[in-house]
Amino acid sequence: MLRPKKHITRQKLKEDKFVTETMKVVNWLKSNQKVLTYGLIGAAVVIVILWGSLSAREAAEREASILTLQAGYALESNNLDQARILLLEAVENFGTVPSAGRATFMLGHVLFRLGQIDSARVFYDRYLNRFAKGRFFKAAATAGLAACLEQTGDWTEAAEQYTEAARLLGEHISAADYLLQAGRCWTLAGRTEQAITVYEQLTTRFPDSGQADRAAILRAEITANGP
């Protein structure tokens, strides 16, 4: 007696193919068990290392943040030496975390106030090269660098740095202060034409400011004194 033929459906073909592919995967896993084990262990080691690095960075950030905060309190008390010690520790020991960047900027300010101009310039430069992102902090550090250059008598470079600080701030009113400083330094450098140009820019951009009034007076003095 003949048995009826089985009708092979498309669904059946799919199921058979799935089973076949599954068995291939199972057999491959069995034959490569040792390799997979080593791979999983290696992945676990990488994860542990990354987690440890992140944890260490978080701890470094906390320590640098505390030191920077303590230095801020010292500055409020006008204890510049204590602030310098705290900030230097944050910079030297935790120099890659964000709070160490803030400490670098603050250290430049403290050293400038202590009269250590060359050292202040080093830390302003370091902040600008490694940490500066926001335009306000970058402008402030650039102005700090300009002040250092001014103290060493490099009037031309100081004027250019003050101008750059003003450019970074755009139409913020603090840019008017930096332009005023730039004009003063151009005058000290004997570059009166550049000074007049800066003063004119200031009065055009910030016509209602007190800095504009001061710039108009300084421009008039230069013009009255002649070349």
C-alpha positions in Angstrom: 0.0 0.0 0.0 1.5 3.3 -1.1 1.9 6.0 1.6 0.6 9.4 0.6 3.3 11.9 -0.3 4.1 14.6 2.2 3.5 18.1 1.0 6.6 20.2 1.7 5.5 23.8 2.4 7.5 27.0 2.3 7.2 27.2 6.0 8.6 23.7 6.4 11.6 24.7 4.3 12.2 27.7 6.5 12.0 25.6 9.6 14.5 23.0 8.3 16.9 25.8 7.2 16.6 27.4 10.7 17.4 24.0 12.3 20.3 23.4 10.0 21.9 26.8 10.6 21.3 26.5 14.4 23.1 23.2 14.4 26.0 24.7 12.5 26.3 27.4 15.2 26.1 24.9 18.0 28.8 22.7 16.4 31.1 25.8 15.9 30.6 26.8 19.5 31.6 23.4 20.7 34.7 23.3 18.5 35.8 26.8 19.5 34.9 26.8 23.2 38.4 27.4 24.4 38.9 30.4 22.0 35.6 31.9 23.1 36.4 31.5 26.7 39.7 33.3 26.3 37.9 36.0 24.3 35.3 36.5 27.0 38.0 36.7 29.7 39.9 39.3 27.6 36.7 41.3 27.2 36.1 41.2 30.9 39.7 42.4 31.6 39.2 45.3 29.2 35.9 46.3 30.9 37.6 46.1 34.4 40.5 48.3 33.2 38.1 50.9 31.7 36.0 50.9 34.8 39.1 51.4 36.9 40.3 54.2 34.7 36.9 56.0 34.9 36.8 55.5 38.7 40.3 56.9 39.1 39.4 59.9 36.9 36.3 60.5 39.0 38.4 60.4 42.2 41.0 62.7 40.6 38.3 65.2 39.7 36.9 65.2 43.2 40.3 65.8 44.7 41.1 68.6 42.2 37.7 70.1 42.8 38.2 70.2 46.6 41.6 71.8 46.2 40.3 74.4 43.8 37.4 75.2 46.2 39.8 75.6 49.1 42.0 77.9 47.0 38.9 80.0 46.2 38.3 80.4 50.0 41.9 81.4 50.4 41.6 84.0 47.7 38.5 85.4 49.4 40.6 85.9 52.5 43.4 87.4 50.4 45.7 84.5 51.4 47.6 84.3 48.1 50.3 82.0 49.3 47.9 79.4 50.5 45.9 79.7 47.3 49.1 79.2 45.3 50.0 76.0 47.2 46.6 74.5 46.9 46.3 75.3 43.2 49.7 74.1 42.4 48.9 70.7 44.0 45.7 70.4 41.9 47.6 71.3 38.7 50.6 69.0 39.4 48.8 66.0 40.7 45.5 66.1 38.7 46.5 67.9 35.5 44.1 66.2 33.1 40.7 66.6 34.8 38.4 69.7 34.3 38.9 71.1 37.8 42.7 71.0 37.3 42.0 73.2 34.2 40.2 75.7 36.4 43.0 75.5 38.9 45.5 76.3 36.1 43.6 79.4 35.1 43.3 80.5 38.8 47.0 79.8 39.4 47.9 82.2 36.6 45.8 84.9 38.3 47.3 84.2 41.7 50.9 84.2 40.5 50.3 87.5 38.6 49.0 89.1 41.8 52.1 87.8 43.6 54.3 89.5 41.1 55.6 86.2 39.6 54.9 87.4 36.0 56.9 84.8 34.1 55.3 81.9 36.0 51.8 83.5 35.6 52.4 83.6 31.8 53.4 79.9 31.8 50.1 78.9 33.4 47.9 81.2 31.3 49.6 79.7 28.2 49.0 76.2 29.6 45.3 76.9 30.2 44.8 78.3 26.7 46.6 75.4 25.0 45.1 72.5 27.1 41.8 73.5 28.7 40.2 76.6 27.3 36.9 76.0 25.6 34.3 78.6 26.6 34.9 82.0 25.0 34.6 83.9 28.2 37.3 81.9 30.0 39.4 81.9 26.9 39.1 85.6 26.6 39.9 86.1 30.3 43.0 83.9 30.0 44.1 85.8 26.9 43.6 89.1 28.7 45.7 87.7 31.6 48.4 86.8 29.2 48.2 90.3 27.8 48.6 91.8 31.3 51.8 89.6 31.7 53.2 90.9 28.5 52.4 94.5 29.5 54.3 94.0 32.7 57.4 93.0 30.8 57.1 96.0 28.5 56.0 94.1 25.4 53.4 96.6 24.5 52.8 95.5 20.9 52.1 91.9 21.8 50.1 92.9 24.8 47.9 95.1 22.5 47.4 92.3 20.1 46.4 89.9 22.9 43.9 92.4 24.4 42.4 92.8 20.9 42.1 89.0 20.6 40.4 88.9 24.0 37.9 91.5 22.8 37.3 89.6 19.5 36.5 86.4 21.5 33.8 88.3 23.5 32.0 89.7 20.4 29.5 92.3 21.5 29.7 91.5 25.2 30.4 94.7 27.1 33.6 93.3 28.6 35.1 93.5 25.1 35.0 97.3 25.5 37.4 97.0 28.5 39.8 94.9 26.5 39.7 97.3 23.6 40.5 100.2 25.9 43.5 98.3 27.2 44.6 97.5 23.7 44.5 101.1 22.7 46.5 102.1 25.7 49.2 99.5 24.9 49.3 100.6 21.3 49.9 104.2 22.5 52.7 103.0 24.9 54.3 101.1 21.9 54.3 104.4 19.9 51.7 103.0 17.4 49.3 105.8 17.7 47.5 105.0 14.4 46.6 101.6 15.7 45.5 103.1 19.0 43.2 105.5 17.2 41.7 102.7 15.1 41.0 100.6 18.3 39.4 103.6 20.0 37.2 104.3 17.0 36.1 100.6 17.0 35.2 100.9 20.6 33.1 104.0 20.3 31.3 102.5 17.2 30.6 99.1 18.8 29.7 100.4 22.3 28.6 104.0 21.8 26.7 104.3 25.1 29.3 102.9 27.4 31.6 104.6 29.8 34.5 103.0 28.0 33.5 104.8 24.8 33.6 108.2 26.6 37.1 107.3 27.8 38.2 106.2 24.4 37.0 109.5 22.8 39.1 111.5 25.3 42.2 109.3 24.7 41.7 109.6 21.0 41.4 113.4 21.3 44.6 113.5 23.3 46.5 111.6 20.7 45.2 113.8 17.9 46.1 117.0 19.9 49.6 115.8 20.5 50.2 115.1 16.9 52.3 112.3 15.3 
